Amino acid sequence: MSKGLEIVKHLSTKVKVKMADGQDIEGHFFLSEFAENHIGAETILDVLNSAELDFIPFEHAADKALILLKKSQIVGGIIARIQTNQEWRRG
């Protein structure tokens, strides 16, 4: 098994998220090109409704920091734009 960087293709979705404490956070969710439970790309609703995830990776727009948002603290949001064919390197 080779070691090194693994490239994961994803859709970068620009959003403004309203948190339970009243804070608005702008940034990007990372969605899969393929949904687990339906044809097509994963949606934000798929991620929010997933029983497997308590936290969602989120890139903060202001400083590009990768943070984890607790799903139970997200009370609303606005989708601004979906970008396709992005790559994220992990490893």
N, CA, C and O atoms as a DFTB+ gen file, in Angstrom:
364 C
 N C O
     1  1       0.843      -1.170       0.000
     2  2       0.000       0.000       0.000
     3  2       0.887       1.232       0.000
     4  3       1.783       1.355       0.836
     5  1       0.649       2.132      -0.918
     6  2       1.500       3.315      -1.009
     7  2       1.052       4.376      -0.016
     8  3      -0.130       4.506       0.303
     9  1       2.023       5.120       0.453
    10  2       1.728       6.222       1.366
    11  2       1.903       7.520       0.616
    12  3       2.637       7.588      -0.370
    13  1       1.235       8.536       1.078
    14  2       1.324       9.825       0.421
    15  2      -0.012      10.519       0.434
    16  3      -0.894      10.193       1.228
    17  1      -0.151      11.463      -0.438
    18  2      -1.380      12.229      -0.499
    19  2      -2.454      11.482      -1.275
    20  3      -2.182      10.855      -2.298
    21  1      -3.658      11.561      -0.778
    22  2      -4.806      11.013      -1.483
    23  2      -5.646      12.200      -1.942
    24  3      -5.909      13.114      -1.162
    25  1      -6.059      12.188      -3.183
    26  2      -6.859      13.281      -3.715
    27  2      -8.324      12.876      -3.680
    28  3      -8.711      11.845      -4.229
    29  1      -9.129      13.701      -3.029
    30  2     -10.551      13.442      -2.911
    31  2     -11.298      14.531      -3.671
    32  3     -11.185      15.712      -3.342
    33  1     -12.060      14.135      -4.686
    34  2     -12.847      15.119      -5.446
    35  2     -14.102      15.449      -4.651
    36  3     -14.701      14.583      -4.014
    37  1     -14.483      16.712      -4.704
    38  2     -15.657      17.157      -3.972
    39  2     -16.267      18.386      -4.635
    40  3     -15.668      19.003      -5.517
    41  1     -17.450      18.718      -4.197
    42  2     -18.102      19.949      -4.599
    43  2     -17.947      20.931      -3.450
    44  3     -18.231      20.593      -2.301
    45  1     -17.508      22.114      -3.744
    46  2     -17.347      23.149      -2.734
    47  2     -18.579      24.037      -2.787
    48  3     -18.860      24.653      -3.815
    49  1     -19.311      24.103      -1.686
    50  2     -20.564      24.840      -1.652
    51  2     -20.445      26.031      -0.723
    52  3     -20.277      25.872       0.486
    53  1     -20.533      27.229      -1.293
    54  2     -20.423      28.452      -0.503
    55  2     -21.744      28.699       0.215
    56  3     -22.808      28.690      -0.403
    57  1     -21.666      28.922       1.534
    58  2     -22.866      29.113       2.342
    59  2     -22.661      30.188       3.406
    60  3     -21.536      30.555       3.746
    61  1     -23.770      30.669       3.910
    62  2     -23.788      31.483       5.122
    63  2     -24.619      30.691       6.115
    64  3     -25.784      30.393       5.853
    65  1     -24.031      30.349       7.254
    66  2     -24.677      29.495       8.240
    67  2     -25.059      30.321       9.459
    68  3     -24.256      31.112       9.954
    69  1     -26.278      30.140       9.943
    70  2     -26.745      30.781      11.176
    71  2     -26.616      29.757      12.300
    72  3     -27.190      28.670      12.238
    73  1     -25.849      30.126      13.329
    74  2     -25.626      29.237      14.460
    75  2     -26.613      29.559      15.587
    76  3     -27.199      30.642      15.613
    77  1     -26.794      28.619      16.512
    78  2     -27.747      28.775      17.609
    79  2     -27.434      29.982      18.491
    80  3     -28.341      30.548      19.101
    81  1     -26.163      30.384      18.566
    82  2     -25.791      31.535      19.392
    83  2     -26.030      32.871      18.673
    84  3     -25.690      33.928      19.203
    85  1     -26.618      32.826      17.457
    86  2     -26.910      34.026      16.695
    87  2     -25.816      34.434      15.726
    88  3     -26.007      35.351      14.926
    89  1     -24.691      33.777      15.787
    90  2     -23.548      34.088      14.920
    91  2     -23.812      33.629      13.484
    92  3     -24.319      32.529      13.264
    93  1     -23.468      34.469      12.516
    94  2     -23.498      34.099      11.095
    95  2     -22.072      33.796      10.668
    96  3     -21.166      34.596      10.901
    97  1     -21.871      32.646      10.045
    98  2     -20.543      32.245       9.591
    99  2     -20.599      32.004       8.090
   100  3     -21.463      31.268       7.613
   101  1     -19.688      32.613       7.343
   102  2     -19.609      32.392       5.902
   103  2     -18.428      31.484       5.590
   104  3     -17.366      31.583       6.204
   105  1     -18.637      30.597       4.622
   106  2     -17.569      29.690       4.230
   107  2     -18.068      28.638       3.265
   108  3     -19.014      28.865       2.511
   109  1     -17.416      27.471       3.298
   110  2     -17.720      26.405       2.333
   111  2     -17.914      25.064       3.041
   112  3     -17.151      24.697       3.935
   113  1     -18.960      24.340       2.615
   114  2     -19.115      22.925       2.936
   115  2     -18.490      22.140       1.794
   116  3     -18.438      22.618       0.661
   117  1     -18.022      20.949       2.088
   118  2     -17.453      20.066       1.073
   119  2     -18.372      18.870       0.909
   120  3     -18.584      18.107       1.851
   121  1     -18.917      18.709      -0.290
   122  2     -19.871      17.647      -0.568
   123  2     -19.291      16.670      -1.576
   124  3     -18.490      17.043      -2.433
   125  1     -19.699      15.428      -1.464
   126  2     -19.241      14.388      -2.375
   127  2     -19.898      14.539      -3.739
   128  3     -21.026      15.021      -3.848
   129  1     -19.182      14.122      -4.776
   130  2     -19.765      14.123      -6.122
   131  2     -20.873      13.083      -6.258
   132  3     -21.693      13.158      -7.174
   133  1     -20.896      12.119      -5.350
   134  2     -21.871      11.034      -5.423
   135  2     -22.542      10.845      -4.068
   136  3     -21.868      10.654      -3.055
   137  1     -23.867      10.898      -4.055
   138  2     -24.635      10.695      -2.828
   139  2     -24.732       9.211      -2.513
   140  3     -24.672       8.373      -3.413
   141  1     -24.881       8.889      -1.232
   142  2     -25.015       7.486      -0.826
   143  2     -26.419       6.950      -1.060
   144  3     -26.587       5.768      -1.358
   145  1     -27.440       7.812      -0.930
   146  2     -28.821       7.330      -0.924
   147  2     -29.675       7.750      -2.108
   148  3     -30.874       7.472      -2.135
   149  1     -29.073       8.417      -3.091
   150  2     -29.833       8.802      -4.277
   151  2     -28.876       9.068      -5.430
   152  3     -27.664       9.156      -5.233
   153  1     -29.418       9.194      -6.621
   154  2     -28.617       9.478      -7.802
   155  2     -28.201      10.945      -7.767
   156  3     -28.991      11.819      -7.412
   157  1     -26.959      11.198      -8.136
   158  2     -26.471      12.570      -8.201
   159  2     -25.523      12.898      -7.069
   160  3     -25.103      12.031      -6.303
   161  1     -25.202      14.167      -6.986
   162  2     -24.250      14.641      -5.985
   163  2     -24.899      14.715      -4.603
   164  3     -26.114      14.862      -4.472
   165  1     -24.056      14.608      -3.582
   166  2     -24.503      14.793      -2.211
   167  2     -24.975      16.241      -2.036
   168  3     -24.406      17.158      -2.628
   169  1     -26.003      16.439      -1.233
   170  2     -26.516      17.780      -0.967
   171  2     -26.248      18.160       0.482
   172  3     -25.912      17.309       1.306
   173  1     -26.399      19.437       0.783
   174  2     -26.246      19.877       2.170
   175  2     -27.284      19.190       3.052
   176  3     -26.990      18.842       4.196
   177  1     -28.491      18.992       2.533
   178  2     -29.509      18.283       3.317
   179  2     -29.083      16.854       3.627
   180  3     -29.361      16.355       4.717
   181  1     -28.413      16.186       2.692
   182  2     -27.893      14.842       2.956
   183  2     -26.960      14.867       4.160
   184  3     -27.054      14.017       5.046
   185  1     -26.062      15.841       4.187
   186  2     -25.089      15.944       5.276
   187  2     -25.792      16.287       6.592
   188  3     -25.521      15.669       7.622
   189  1     -26.685      17.264       6.555
   190  2     -27.375      17.673       7.783
   191  2     -28.268      16.573       8.339
   192  3     -28.446      16.478       9.554
   193  1     -28.833      15.738       7.466
   194  2     -29.728      14.666       7.910
   195  2     -29.005      13.353       8.204
   196  3     -29.637      12.390       8.638
   197  1     -27.708      13.300       7.976
   198  2     -26.941      12.074       8.197
   199  2     -26.869      11.739       9.684
   200  3     -26.492      12.575      10.506
   201  1     -27.238      10.505      10.013
   202  2     -27.152      10.049      11.400
   203  2     -25.712       9.752      11.801
   204  3     -25.405       9.653      12.989
   205  1     -24.828       9.610      10.814
   206  2     -23.434       9.249      11.083
   207  2     -22.570      10.427      11.517
   208  3     -21.542      10.233      12.165
   209  1     -22.977      11.645      11.168
   210  2     -22.143      12.812      11.428
   211  2     -22.744      13.706      12.503
   212  3     -23.909      14.092      12.411
   213  1     -21.952      14.038      13.528
   214  2     -22.358      15.032      14.513
   215  2     -21.719      16.377      14.204
   216  3     -22.241      17.427      14.580
   217  1     -20.581      16.334      13.514
   218  2     -19.843      17.539      13.150
   219  2     -19.616      17.555      11.638
   220  3     -19.445      16.507      11.015
   221  1     -19.618      18.755      11.058
   222  2     -19.448      18.902       9.613
   223  2     -18.201      19.737       9.349
   224  3     -18.075      20.835       9.890
   225  1     -17.266      19.235       8.518
   226  2     -16.098      20.047       8.145
   227  2     -16.548      21.282       7.375
   228  3     -17.436      21.209       6.525
   229  1     -15.928      22.407       7.680
   230  2     -16.348      23.689       7.122
   231  2     -15.115      24.572       6.978
   232  3     -14.335      24.714       7.920
   233  1     -14.937      25.166       5.794
   234  2     -13.832      26.093       5.581
   235  2     -14.338      27.511       5.815
   236  3     -15.197      27.998       5.080
   237  1     -13.803      28.173       6.841
   238  2     -14.207      29.535       7.193
   239  2     -13.711      30.495       6.128
   240  3     -12.533      30.465       5.772
   241  1     -14.598      31.358       5.606
   242  2     -14.256      32.252       4.494
   243  2     -13.219      33.298       4.886
   244  3     -12.362      33.649       4.074
   245  1     -13.283      33.795       6.107
   246  2     -12.416      34.906       6.512
   247  2     -10.940      34.545       6.494
   248  3     -10.110      35.330       6.034
   249  1     -10.613      33.362       6.991
   250  2      -9.189      33.010       7.112
   251  2      -8.834      31.652       6.516
   252  3      -7.708      31.183       6.676
   253  1      -9.787      31.014       5.828
   254  2      -9.593      29.704       5.185
   255  2      -9.302      28.582       6.183
   256  3      -8.851      27.505       5.794
   257  1      -9.560      28.836       7.470
   258  2      -9.349      27.811       8.496
   259  2     -10.386      26.706       8.338
   260  3     -11.550      26.986       8.050
   261  1      -9.977      25.462       8.523
   262  2     -10.889      24.334       8.494
   263  2     -11.386      24.113       9.918
   264  3     -10.597      23.839      10.822
   265  1     -12.694      24.234      10.111
   266  2     -13.282      24.056      11.430
   267  2     -14.370      22.996      11.346
   268  3     -14.804      22.624      10.255
   269  1     -14.805      22.517      12.496
   270  2     -15.898      21.552      12.558
   271  2     -17.107      22.237      13.177
   272  3     -17.025      22.769      14.284
   273  1     -18.220      22.225      12.468
   274  2     -19.459      22.800      12.981
   275  2     -20.306      21.678      13.566
   276  3     -20.500      20.642      12.930
   277  1     -20.808      21.887      14.773
   278  2     -21.693      20.909      15.393
   279  2     -23.080      21.045      14.763
   280  3     -23.689      22.114      14.809
   281  1     -23.572      19.950      14.175
   282  2     -24.841      19.997      13.438
   283  2     -25.997      20.513      14.292
   284  3     -26.843      21.265      13.806
   285  1     -26.035      20.116      15.552
   286  2     -27.148      20.509      16.404
   287  2     -27.163      22.003      16.701
   288  3     -28.162      22.523      17.198
   289  1     -26.065      22.702      16.403
   290  2     -25.981      24.139      16.644
   291  2     -26.291      24.971      15.395
   292  3     -26.356      26.199      15.465
   293  1     -26.481      24.300      14.251
   294  2     -26.830      25.003      13.007
   295  2     -28.344      25.162      12.973
   296  3     -29.081      24.177      13.014
   297  1     -28.803      26.416      12.898
   298  2     -30.248      26.666      12.901
   299  2     -30.773      27.169      11.557
   300  3     -31.987      27.232      11.361
   301  1     -29.895      27.523      10.640
   302  2     -30.331      27.992       9.328
   303  2     -29.147      28.248       8.428
   304  3     -27.993      28.157       8.847
   305  1     -29.452      28.572       7.180
   306  2     -28.365      28.849       6.258
   307  2     -28.869      29.264       4.897
   308  3     -30.033      29.066       4.548
   309  1     -27.959      29.845       4.139
   310  2     -28.245      30.270       2.772
   311  2     -27.140      29.718       1.876
   312  3     -25.958      29.924       2.151
   313  1     -27.514      29.022       0.813
   314  2     -26.539      28.525      -0.150
   315  2     -26.290      29.630      -1.163
   316  3     -27.219      30.122      -1.802
   317  1     -25.029      30.016      -1.303
   318  2     -24.696      31.088      -2.232
   319  2     -24.272      30.555      -3.595
   320  3     -24.675      31.093      -4.626
   321  1     -23.451      29.489      -3.605
   322  2     -22.895      29.029      -4.881
   323  2     -22.310      27.627      -4.709
   324  3     -21.770      27.289      -3.656
   325  1     -22.427      26.827      -5.758
   326  2     -21.803      25.506      -5.782
   327  2     -20.729      25.509      -6.857
   328  3     -21.001      25.833      -8.013
   329  1     -19.511      25.147      -6.478
   330  2     -18.413      25.035      -7.433
   331  2     -18.147      23.552      -7.647
   332  3     -18.204      22.763      -6.704
   333  1     -17.858      23.176      -8.884
   334  2     -17.629      21.752      -9.162
   335  2     -16.156      21.487      -9.457
   336  3     -15.358      22.398      -9.678
   337  1     -15.839      20.197      -9.451
   338  2     -14.510      19.706      -9.807
   339  2     -13.379      20.298      -8.961
   340  3     -12.321      20.655      -9.480
   341  1     -13.615      20.394      -7.680
   342  2     -12.571      20.827      -6.761
   343  2     -11.827      19.591      -6.265
   344  3     -12.379      18.490      -6.257
   345  1     -10.604      19.769      -5.862
   346  2      -9.847      18.660      -5.274
   347  2      -9.336      19.085      -3.913
   348  3      -8.930      20.229      -3.710
   349  1      -9.362      18.152      -2.996
   350  2      -8.857      18.382      -1.656
   351  2      -7.830      17.296      -1.382
   352  3      -8.107      16.112      -1.570
   353  1      -6.669      17.689      -0.947
   354  2      -5.605      16.712      -0.700
   355  2      -5.556      16.384       0.780
   356  3      -5.540      17.270       1.634
   357  1      -5.534      15.101       1.060
   358  2      -5.397      14.675       2.451
   359  2      -4.289      13.640       2.526
   360  3      -3.993      12.944       1.555
   361  1      -3.693      13.557       3.688
   362  2      -2.653      12.558       3.834
   363  2      -1.529      12.948       4.659
   364  3      -0.597      12.165       4.841
